[in-house]
Amino acid sequence: NWNAIWESNFEPVRVANFVGIRANFHPHFDPKVAIEIEITPKMSFGTGHHATTFTVIELMESINFKGKLVYDFGTGTGILAILAEKLGAESVLAVDNDNWCIENSIENIQNNDCHFISVEKVESAYQDKKFDIIIANVNRHIIEANMLELTQLAFPGSKLVLSGLLIEDQSDMIQLAINNGWDFEKSKPLNGWVSLLFQFH
């Protein structure tokens, strides 16, 4: 039973004093964190334990989400969409290609009392909308295959967070983004993985 194994091994995750991620059977964080998120993964990716999710959260702390439109590509558990709303986003479109992830993210969104996140299958999500902040915590192959579509969601000044990347992918991914009109701002490496932040020009 995957969930039983997960529950027995799941430890709360703390990203400095910024974000705390816990399951519903964990107590609240002490000392307190600015934002607390409750996650039940149900075989979906995104608990904050992995370096990719952890470093995306670190990058998100430096981005102004207030009143912004956010696109979360490959939402998994919904953790980053939930954090975006809690940071003040006006609305979040969270997409995934996995029905299990969609079901799980909707449950987590409800459990965190979020009301401005919509969850859709990825193929139905590319519309004429533009977004202030685009987050793609997936992997190199998926980013390469979708960079054009992700860029079409941006306007000058939009932010892009890429993750699910190994440190050795960094230079290629920065070049790919630059070739598509993005300016590199900064990276957050951890344990052989890296998250990257860009701005569209």
ZILIN-V766370 format. One record per residue. RES is the residue in one small letter. PHI is phi in radians with two decimals (NA if undefined). Layout:
res=RES phi=PHI
res=RES phi=PHI
This chain:
res=n phi=NA
res=w phi=-1.04
res=n phi=-1.14
res=a phi=-1.15
res=i phi=-1.11
res=w phi=-1.03
res=e phi=-1.06
res=s phi=-1.24
res=n phi=-1.87
res=f phi=-1.33
res=e phi=-1.95
res=p phi=-1.04
res=v phi=-2.03
res=r phi=-2.13
res=v phi=-1.85
res=a phi=0.88
res=n phi=-1.71
res=f phi=-1.49
res=v phi=-2.34
res=g phi=-2.14
res=i phi=-2.07
res=r phi=-2.50
res=a phi=-1.54
res=n phi=-1.20
res=f phi=-1.62
res=h phi=-1.63
res=p phi=-1.24
res=h phi=-1.14
res=f phi=-1.25
res=d phi=-2.49
res=p phi=-1.17
res=k phi=-1.15
res=v phi=-1.95
res=a phi=-1.13
res=i phi=-2.33
res=e phi=-1.96
res=i phi=-2.17
res=e phi=-1.81
res=i phi=-2.25
res=t phi=-2.04
res=p phi=-1.22
res=k phi=0.83
res=m phi=1.23
res=s phi=-1.65
res=f phi=-1.49
res=g phi=2.25
res=t phi=-2.06
res=g phi=1.63
res=h phi=-1.23
res=h phi=-1.33
res=a phi=-1.00
res=t phi=-1.18
res=t phi=-1.11
res=f phi=-1.03
res=t phi=-1.32
res=v phi=-1.09
res=i phi=-1.04
res=e phi=-1.06
res=l phi=-1.15
res=m phi=-1.08
res=e phi=-1.10
res=s phi=-1.59
res=i phi=-1.84
res=n phi=-1.46
res=f phi=-1.67
res=k phi=-1.07
res=g phi=1.27
res=k phi=-1.64
res=l phi=-1.69
res=v phi=-2.15
res=y phi=-2.05
res=d phi=-1.92
res=f phi=-1.62
res=g phi=1.41
res=t phi=-1.24
res=g phi=1.07
res=t phi=-1.32
res=g phi=1.57
res=i phi=-1.02
res=l phi=-1.31
res=a phi=-1.12
res=i phi=-1.07
res=l phi=-1.09
res=a phi=-1.03
res=e phi=-1.13
res=k phi=-1.16
res=l phi=-1.53
res=g phi=1.87
res=a phi=-1.02
res=e phi=-1.22
res=s phi=-2.73
res=v phi=-2.30
res=l phi=-1.81
res=a phi=-1.86
res=v phi=-2.22
res=d phi=-2.69
res=n phi=-1.79
res=d phi=-1.95
res=n phi=-1.05
res=w phi=-1.09
res=c phi=-1.11
res=i phi=-1.07
res=e phi=-1.06
res=n phi=-1.15
res=s phi=-1.14
res=i phi=-1.08
res=e phi=-1.09
res=n phi=-1.15
res=i phi=-1.06
res=q phi=-1.13
res=n phi=-1.14
res=n phi=-1.73
res=d phi=1.02
res=c phi=-1.70
res=h phi=-2.22
res=f phi=-2.11
res=i phi=-2.01
res=s phi=-1.93
res=v phi=-2.02
res=e phi=-2.41
res=k phi=-1.15
res=v phi=-1.06
res=e phi=-1.22
res=s phi=-1.65
res=a phi=-1.66
res=y phi=-1.36
res=q phi=-2.14
res=d phi=-1.48
res=k phi=-1.23
res=k phi=-2.07
res=f phi=-2.23
res=d phi=-1.28
res=i phi=-2.39
res=i phi=-2.10
res=i phi=-2.09
res=a phi=-2.29
res=n phi=-1.79
res=v phi=-2.25
res=n phi=-2.76
res=r phi=-1.00
res=h phi=-1.05
res=i phi=-1.19
res=i phi=-1.11
res=e phi=-1.04
res=a phi=-1.26
res=n phi=-2.07
res=m phi=-1.04
res=l phi=-1.09
res=e phi=-1.13
res=l phi=-1.10
res=t phi=-1.15
res=q phi=-1.17
res=l phi=-1.50
res=a phi=-1.76
res=f phi=-2.34
res=p phi=-0.95
res=g phi=1.77
res=s phi=-1.07
res=k phi=-1.78
res=l phi=-2.29
res=v phi=-1.96
res=l phi=-1.96
res=s phi=-2.67
res=g phi=1.42
res=l phi=-1.95
res=l phi=-1.33
res=i phi=-1.01
res=e phi=-1.27
res=d phi=-1.43
res=q phi=-0.98
res=s phi=-1.14
res=d phi=-1.13
res=m phi=-1.23
res=i phi=-1.11
res=q phi=-1.12
res=l phi=-1.03
res=a phi=-1.15
res=i phi=-1.03
res=n phi=-1.11
res=n phi=-1.79
res=g phi=1.70
res=w phi=-1.75
res=d phi=-1.75
res=f phi=-1.28
res=e phi=-1.87
res=k phi=-2.88
res=s phi=-2.22
res=k phi=-2.26
res=p phi=-1.59
res=l phi=-2.85
res=n phi=0.92
res=g phi=1.51
res=w phi=-1.99
res=v phi=-2.62
res=s phi=-2.00
res=l phi=-2.17
res=l phi=-2.08
res=f phi=-2.29
res=q phi=-2.26
res=f phi=-1.44
res=h phi=-2.06
